[in-house]
Amino acid sequence: MNENKKALVLLNMGGPRDKDELEMFLRNMFNDKNIITVKSDILRSFIASMIVLSRKNSAWKNYEAIGGSSPINKLTEDLVAKLNRTFEDFEVFQVMRYTPPFAAKCVHQLKQKGIEEVVLLPLYPQYSTTTTKSSVEDFMDIAKNDFKVRVIQPFYKNEKYNAKVTNDIISSVEDTKLYNLIFSAHGLPQKIVDAGDPYEKQVNEHVKILSEILKNKKIEFESISLAYQSKVGPLKWLTPSLEDRLKELKDKNVLIYPIAFIVDNSETMFELHIEYEEIAKELGINEYKVVSCVNDSDEFISVIEELIR
């Protein structure tokens, strides 16, 4: 039994390791009532099946372009391992929402180890019903009241975290004045935001905070803006889209920071590094660069330490 040991559980979306898991990922994601917000479970299941059928093969081509699996798995495992080496009073686990390791397995392990206190850290800097709420609910539904649980709130205002982000941005180019900085956030259907999801507001706030830090450090960019990526389907999504933003920057240099992600995944490694780079070339962008996520960096380990104390 663990007398004093508590568990830290990192929550994230997950990503496929192979084509079978891609189908599982898509099916689980589009069956999530926080993502497809129709009232009927039967209708949601039907919509999910249609999306899986139509998207599985084209989506798999994207994964093949980045080595046949999502980088989120290895990077998160590295983060967990590093945290376990760093923390003495916490044992660290991960739970993914749509691919293994799932909450059920983690809860079983926690019980076996006799852990009574759990800290949940959703690896999303800003809050959304589609990410934070979905992941926390998923864990709590399975854990019931078996543990004393504390949930870490969105940390986009954390000074240490923002120092890391701005330092990564500054060190990724030689002369910031020659670049247009775009904070790229994962998009959301407008109707989810209209229903009260605070994500857009928090992303805007985060851009403001980071811009202010850069200004205080006397770091100048030709321009700083926000855009949204990853739109799927016919619904109206948050604007401006990253593609529309890039259209305004012909003959310019562009630096992208993935503001909504902590760990690199297919949305950063395929979409930003490959897909949008091709679009940027076609649009006549001069130079196009993407900054990595914070991943398992020492600075982010120290941010986590601050968040859970």
C-alpha positions in Angstrom: 0.0 0.0 0.0 1.1 3.6 -0.6 1.0 5.3 2.7 1.7 8.9 1.4 1.8 8.4 -2.3 -0.5 10.5 -4.4 -1.1 10.1 -8.1 -0.7 12.7 -10.8 -2.7 11.8 -13.9 -2.1 13.6 -17.1 -5.1 13.9 -19.4 -5.0 14.3 -23.2 -6.8 13.4 -26.4 -4.5 10.6 -27.5 -3.6 9.6 -31.0 -3.4 6.4 -33.1 -0.3 4.1 -33.1 -1.6 2.3 -36.3 -4.5 2.2 -38.7 -6.7 0.1 -36.4 -6.2 2.7 -33.6 -7.0 5.5 -36.1 -10.5 4.0 -36.6 -10.9 3.7 -32.8 -9.7 7.3 -32.3 -12.2 8.7 -34.9 -15.0 6.5 -33.6 -14.5 7.4 -30.0 -14.0 11.1 -30.7 -17.1 11.5 -32.8 -19.2 9.5 -30.3 -18.2 12.0 -27.6 -21.2 14.0 -26.6 -19.0 17.1 -26.0 -17.8 16.9 -29.6 -21.0 15.9 -31.5 -23.5 17.8 -29.4 -26.7 16.2 -30.7 -29.1 15.0 -28.0 -29.7 11.5 -29.4 -27.0 8.8 -28.8 -28.3 6.8 -31.8 -27.9 9.8 -34.1 -24.5 10.6 -32.7 -23.4 7.0 -33.3 -24.7 7.2 -36.9 -22.9 10.5 -37.5 -19.7 9.0 -36.0 -19.9 5.9 -38.3 -20.4 8.2 -41.4 -17.4 10.3 -40.5 -15.2 7.3 -39.8 -16.1 5.8 -43.2 -15.4 9.0 -45.1 -12.3 10.0 -43.3 -10.4 6.9 -42.2 -8.3 6.4 -45.4 -7.5 10.1 -46.1 -6.6 10.6 -42.4 -4.3 7.5 -42.5 -2.3 9.1 -45.4 -1.6 12.0 -43.1 -0.3 9.7 -40.4 1.8 7.8 -43.0 3.4 11.2 -43.8 4.6 11.5 -40.2 5.9 7.9 -39.8 2.6 5.9 -39.3 1.6 6.9 -35.8 0.9 10.0 -33.7 3.9 11.5 -31.9 1.7 12.3 -28.9 2.2 8.7 -27.5 6.0 8.6 -27.3 6.3 12.3 -26.2 3.7 11.8 -23.4 5.4 8.6 -22.3 8.7 10.5 -22.1 7.0 13.2 -20.1 5.5 10.7 -17.6 8.9 8.9 -17.2 10.6 12.2 -16.6 8.0 13.3 -14.0 8.3 10.0 -12.2 12.1 10.5 -11.9 11.5 14.1 -10.6 8.6 13.6 -8.1 9.0 11.6 -5.0 5.6 12.0 -3.4 3.6 11.5 -6.6 3.4 8.6 -9.0 2.6 9.8 -12.5 0.2 8.2 -15.0 -1.4 9.2 -18.3 -4.9 8.8 -19.6 -5.9 9.4 -23.2 -9.5 10.2 -24.1 -9.8 8.4 -27.5 -6.9 5.8 -27.7 -5.2 3.7 -25.0 -4.2 4.1 -22.2 -7.8 4.7 -21.2 -9.2 5.9 -17.8 -10.5 2.4 -16.9 -7.0 0.9 -16.9 -5.5 3.8 -15.0 -8.3 3.7 -12.3 -7.7 -0.1 -11.9 -3.9 0.5 -11.4 -4.5 3.3 -8.9 -6.8 1.0 -6.8 -4.3 -1.8 -7.0 -1.6 0.5 -5.7 -3.8 1.7 -2.8 -3.7 5.3 -4.0 -6.3 7.5 -2.3 -5.4 11.0 -3.6 -5.4 11.9 -7.3 -4.4 15.2 -9.0 -5.8 15.5 -12.6 -3.8 17.7 -15.0 -5.6 18.2 -18.3 -2.8 19.0 -20.8 -4.7 21.8 -22.4 -3.6 25.3 -21.5 -7.1 26.8 -22.1 -10.4 25.3 -21.1 -12.9 23.9 -23.6 -15.9 21.5 -23.1 -14.4 19.5 -26.0 -11.1 18.9 -24.3 -10.9 19.7 -20.5 -14.5 18.9 -19.6 -14.6 15.8 -21.8 -11.3 14.4 -20.4 -12.1 15.2 -16.7 -15.7 13.8 -17.0 -14.4 10.6 -18.6 -12.0 10.0 -15.7 -14.6 10.9 -13.0 -17.3 8.7 -14.5 -15.0 5.6 -14.1 -13.4 6.7 -10.8 -16.8 7.4 -9.2 -15.9 8.5 -5.6 -13.0 6.1 -5.1 -10.4 8.8 -4.7 -10.0 12.3 -3.3 -9.6 14.2 -6.6 -8.3 17.6 -7.4 -8.4 19.1 -10.9 -5.7 21.6 -12.0 -7.4 24.6 -13.7 -6.3 25.9 -17.1 -2.8 27.3 -16.8 -2.5 29.7 -19.7 -1.9 32.6 -17.2 1.0 30.8 -15.4 4.1 33.0 -15.5 6.6 30.1 -15.7 4.7 28.5 -18.6 4.4 31.7 -20.5 8.1 32.4 -20.0 8.9 29.1 -21.6 6.6 29.7 -24.5 8.0 33.2 -25.2 11.6 32.0 -24.9 10.9 29.2 -27.4 9.4 31.7 -29.8 12.3 34.1 -29.5 15.0 31.5 -29.8 13.5 29.9 -32.9 14.5 32.7 -35.3 17.5 35.0 -35.6 15.7 38.3 -36.1 12.1 38.5 -34.9 11.5 41.8 -36.6 11.6 40.0 -39.9 8.8 37.6 -39.0 5.0 37.7 -38.6 4.1 35.6 -35.5 0.8 33.7 -35.8 -0.5 31.9 -32.7 -2.4 28.9 -34.2 -5.2 27.5 -32.1 -7.2 24.3 -32.7 -10.5 25.5 -34.1 -14.0 24.9 -32.7 -17.5 25.0 -34.2 -19.0 28.5 -33.6 -22.1 26.9 -32.1 -20.1 25.3 -29.3 -18.6 28.7 -28.4 -22.1 30.3 -28.7 -23.4 27.7 -26.2 -21.0 29.2 -23.6 -17.6 27.4 -24.2 -15.0 29.8 -22.8 -12.2 28.6 -25.1 -12.2 31.5 -27.6 -12.1 34.0 -24.9 -9.2 32.3 -23.1 -7.2 31.8 -26.3 -7.6 35.6 -27.0 -6.6 36.4 -23.4 -3.5 34.1 -23.8 -2.4 35.8 -27.0 -2.7 39.2 -25.2 -0.6 37.9 -22.3 2.1 36.5 -24.5 2.2 39.6 -26.7 2.6 41.7 -23.6 5.5 39.6 -22.3 7.2 39.9 -25.7 6.7 43.7 -25.7 8.1 43.9 -22.1 11.2 42.0 -23.3 11.5 44.5 -26.2 11.0 41.8 -28.7 9.3 43.1 -31.9 7.6 41.1 -34.7 6.4 42.6 -38.0 2.9 41.5 -36.8 1.4 39.3 -34.1 -2.0 37.6 -34.8 -4.2 34.6 -33.9 -5.7 32.1 -36.4 -7.5 28.7 -36.1 -6.6 25.4 -37.7 -8.1 21.9 -38.1 -11.6 22.8 -39.3 -13.7 19.7 -40.4 -17.2 19.5 -41.8 -19.7 22.1 -43.1 -20.4 24.0 -39.9 -19.2 27.5 -39.2 -16.0 27.4 -37.2 -14.0 30.1 -35.3 -12.3 32.6 -37.6 -9.9 33.6 -39.1 -8.7 30.3 -40.4 -5.0 29.8 -40.6 -5.2 29.6 -44.4 -6.9 33.0 -44.6 -4.4 34.5 -42.3 -1.5 33.2 -44.4 -3.1 34.7 -47.5 -2.5 38.1 -46.1 1.3 37.5 -45.8 2.5 36.9 -49.3 6.3 37.5 -49.7 6.6 37.7 -45.9 8.2 35.5 -43.3 5.9 33.6 -40.9 6.5 32.0 -37.5 3.7 29.7 -36.1 3.3 28.9 -32.5 0.7 26.1 -31.6 -0.9 27.9 -28.7 -3.5 25.3 -27.8 -1.2 22.3 -27.6 1.3 21.1 -24.9 2.5 17.9 -26.6 3.3 17.7 -30.4 0.7 15.6 -32.2 -0.7 15.1 -35.7 -2.2 18.6 -35.7 1.3 20.1 -35.2 3.5 17.6 -36.9 1.3 16.9 -40.0 -1.0 19.9 -40.2 1.4 22.7 -39.3 4.7 21.3 -40.4 3.6 19.6 -43.7 0.1 20.7 -44.8 0.2 24.4 -44.0 3.8 24.6 -45.1 2.7 23.5 -48.6 -0.1 26.0 -48.5 2.3 28.7 -47.4 4.6 27.9 -50.4 1.7 28.0 -52.8 0.6 31.4 -51.4 4.0 32.8 -51.9 5.1 33.0 -48.3 8.8 33.7 -48.2 9.9 31.7 -45.1 7.6 29.5 -43.0 8.6 28.1 -39.5 6.8 26.3 -36.7 7.9 26.3 -33.1 7.7 23.0 -31.2 5.3 22.4 -28.3 6.8 22.5 -24.7 6.6 18.6 -24.6 8.8 17.1 -21.9 11.2 20.1 -21.5 12.7 20.7 -18.1 10.9 24.1 -17.9 7.6 22.4 -18.4 8.4 19.8 -15.7 9.0 22.8 -13.4 5.7 24.3 -14.5 3.9 21.1 -13.5 5.7 21.1 -10.2 4.3 24.6 -9.5 0.8 23.7 -10.6 0.4 20.7 -8.4 2.0 22.1 -5.2 
